C-alpha cells in the first residue's frame, strides 16, 4: 500500500511537470536566480538570458529552499537596468516568484522589486508589510495588500504574484490567497532594474535578515497548477536538464534549521 501511494504521488508530480513544460515557453522566463552559487559577488542568471546580478553589502550563501539560497542581513542583490522587461509590456502579463524565510521583520521587507529607469517608483514588487501581510505593486505605484494572510518568522514561504493589468493575484505555498483590482494596462517600459531583498531601491525597504531563494520572473501569467508544479520542482521544468532528478525533491524536504 505504501509503495502504491508513493507511486501515485510521484505520478502526480510528473503530471504537474508535463503541464508546466507545455504551458510555459522558455522565452517566457526572463530571469531566474537559483542562488546555488556565487562567483565572488556575482549572481548568475540561470535562465541563460544574461541578466546577471551582484550582491552589494552583507550576504552569504546558506541552505535554501532547494540547495542554496542567499541570506541577506544588510546586503541587497541588484541587477543593473536593462531591457529584460520589454516582453512584459508587449504581452501585458507578469509572474514574480520567490521562496523566502524571515529571520527578523520590523518594517516593510522587499522580496523582489522591479524598478523602471524612467517611471518614478514601484512598478512591480512583492513585499511583506509591517503586519506580516502580503504587499505588492503590479505595474504602477498603487500599493495593494491582503489582510487575510500573515507570514511568520522562521518559516519558508513560496510567494507568487500574477498580474495582467486587470488584477493582481497572490499565491502562497501554492494556494490562491486573494486578489486586488488594478484596471491598468501594464506599461511598455524600455528598461528596468531588479532588487532582491529591497522594495524600491538598494537602500529602501530592505530585509533585516532573510533568506531568499529561487527567484523567477516570467512574461506569462502562471495558473495555480503551474505555480504548484514550479513550487514542487524548485525550478521551471523547461530549464531542467534532468527533470527526473528533481522529482524526489518536495516541499516537505525544506530545511528549517536556521
Secondary structure, DSSP 8 states (H G I E B T S, - for coil): -HHHHHHHHHHHHHHHHHHHHHHS-GGGEEEEE--S--BTTEE--TTSS---EEEESSEEEEE-SSSEEEEESS-EEEEEEEGGGHHHHHHT-EEEEEEEEEEE-SS-EEEEEEEETTS-S-SEEEEE-TTS-EEEEESSS--EE-SS----TT-EEEEEEEE-SSEEEEEETTEEEEEEE--------S-EEEEES-SSBTTBS--SEEEEEEEEEESS---HHHHHHHHHHSS-GGG-TTGGGTTT--GGG-----
